[in-house]
Amino acid sequence: MNVVYFAWVRERIGLPQETVKTDAATVNDLIAELSEREERYAAAFADISALRVALDQELSDFDAPLDGVREVAFFPPMTGG
């Protein structure tokens, strides 16, 4: 699965995107797996209330299943203007 990072999430992790092999059932499970990798991932996902997630380019919830998902994107909330 392709995992994409935007804004400060990308800055903390140091990558714009990566291909991840995972057995995670939900977005929360994926976050837990990534957070265990290295401190930079743990720092990026330390406060998921400050994050939004999109699955295959559609906004989703963190408890959403990942079965069949090709792309997960993490980003901070967007503001209008």
C-alpha positions in Angstrom: 0.0 0.0 0.0 1.2 3.5 -0.7 1.3 5.8 2.3 1.5 9.6 1.6 2.4 12.3 4.1 1.6 16.0 3.8 2.7 19.2 5.6 4.3 18.8 9.0 3.7 15.0 9.0 6.0 14.8 6.0 8.5 17.0 7.7 8.6 14.9 10.8 8.8 11.6 9.0 11.2 12.9 6.3 9.4 11.3 3.4 6.7 12.5 1.1 5.4 8.9 0.5 6.5 5.3 0.8 5.2 1.8 0.0 4.4 -0.1 3.1 3.8 -3.9 3.5 1.3 -4.3 6.3 -1.2 -6.6 7.9 -3.0 -3.8 9.6 -6.7 -4.2 9.6 -7.6 -0.5 10.3 -6.0 2.9 10.0 -5.4 2.9 13.8 -3.5 -0.4 13.4 -1.4 1.0 10.6 -0.5 4.1 12.8 0.5 1.7 15.6 2.8 -0.3 13.2 4.4 2.9 11.8 4.8 4.4 15.3 6.8 1.4 16.4 9.3 1.7 13.5 11.3 4.7 14.6 11.0 7.8 16.8 10.3 10.1 13.8 7.1 8.1 13.1 6.1 8.1 16.8 6.5 11.9 16.8 4.4 12.3 13.7 1.6 10.2 15.1 1.8 11.2 18.7 -1.4 13.2 18.6 -3.8 11.8 16.0 -6.4 14.3 17.0 -4.3 16.8 15.0 -4.4 14.6 11.9 -6.9 13.7 9.1 -6.7 10.6 6.9 -7.9 9.8 3.4 -8.2 6.3 2.0 -7.9 6.2 -1.8 -8.4 10.0 -1.8 -11.6 10.0 0.3 -11.7 11.4 3.8 -12.1 8.6 6.3 -12.0 7.7 10.0 -9.1 6.2 11.9 -11.2 3.0 12.7 -11.9 2.5 8.9 -10.8 -0.9 7.5 -7.9 -1.1 5.1 -9.0 -4.1 3.2 -8.6 -3.3 -0.5 -7.2 0.2 0.1 -4.4 1.2 -2.2 -3.4 4.6 -0.7 -3.5 6.1 2.7 -2.8 9.8 3.1 -2.1 11.6 6.4 -2.3 15.3 6.7 -3.3 18.1 9.2 -6.7 19.6 9.1 -7.1 22.1 6.3 -8.4 25.6 6.8 -10.4 27.6 4.3 -9.5 31.1 3.1 
